[in-house]
């Protein structure tokens, strides 16, 4: 999970309200270690929007220059 492919970003989506934000991979690795199970770590994430706990990890492709904006 540490290495994100070029042209992609990792985000966390709140399981409660679907709010999306950057997934703090480096901070999570420092706190839980390299071998932590991702699903267990995501349960402890707190949403900055609704203050709920629990998230899902997503990878989103960035739009390249010149491509039509995604809706």
Order of alpha helices (4+ residues) and beta strands (2+ residues): beta-beta-alpha-alpha-beta
